[in-house]
Amino acid sequence: MNSSSRSSTFNFSEPALGLIAALGAFLTWGALPLYFHLIDRAVSPWEILAHRILWTAALLGIVVVLWRRTDRLWRVFRAPRLLGTLGLTAALVATNWGTFIWAVVNDHVIEASLGYYINPLLNVALGFVFLGERLRRLQWIAVAIAATGVVFSVVAYGQVPWIGLILAGCFGFYGLIRKRLDVDSVTGLLVETLLLSPIALAWLIRLYATGGAAFGIAGPQTDALLIGAGVLTIVPFTLFAAGARRLRLGTIGIIQYLTPTLHFLTGVLVLHEPLTTADEVTFACIWLALAIYTIDIVASQWGTRRAARAA
């Protein structure tokens, strides 16, 4: 086989591997509501959160040692300003995870899905406000329609979709801050969960002291599921990183709708959560906004490719 053939094969395989990895990540994230519903309902969402933090830190620590990246970890702990900023992102991660777990355990999966539908549009708005990024006309329209859907829910029905707004807000600001930090994604998540681990341990100690803990008491299935919360944090996170390296950001932006769609379908078809009129109007606005946003992404990519070919 000549060199041009090998190059062609390589160029084909990298995007394909990226697509498989990204699909794996978003499918796994999409299945999280079903996974958390498998855990005994007697287990509090805060105990699930504590175990998710601790097992993620433990398993990521093993990964970092095996990959011989401990020098990156020590570099972060020797940089007080960087460590302090990761303390802020750790708080955003804990809030996002805790809100999502609470929403699932308390049958608010549909509203949780709203947050991840809103997130791409919020990212565009945050880029405009904090990074000085210019919004194209269709992006302005998409953000305005999404905002209209949320405001309509508040004004017409007196319902503030606070779960969706917290999830979108935490995830959006998390991405905004992490984008500016000189730390790789694996090391960053490890540091964040290590910073959260003392709080998680203290909470578990309190639960054991008051007789409210489930780990080691409720049975091996519950124990395995609580440990698995850490595994299901690391695996899609790693797959996403692999996919993001091999795919265009626009492609990732479109594929990411898979996760909230699975959440929404799980809430409606599997968990049979009620879908109110306010929900229907809000989601209609969000879906219309995302359709416009997606058209803008595709048109932008098409224009970039045509310009590159012309050059």
URHUHU-V591745 format. One record per helix or strand. SS is the DSSP state (~ for helix, > for strand). FROM is the first residue (numbers start at 1). TO is the last residue. If there is no record, write none. Layout:
ss = {SS	SS}
from = {FROM	FROM}
to = {TO	TO}
//
This chain:
ss = {~	~	~	~	~	~	~	~	~	~	~	~	~}
from = {3	32	45	70	80	109	137	162	185	220	249	257	277}
to = {30	38	66	77	105	130	157	178	210	246	255	270	310}
//
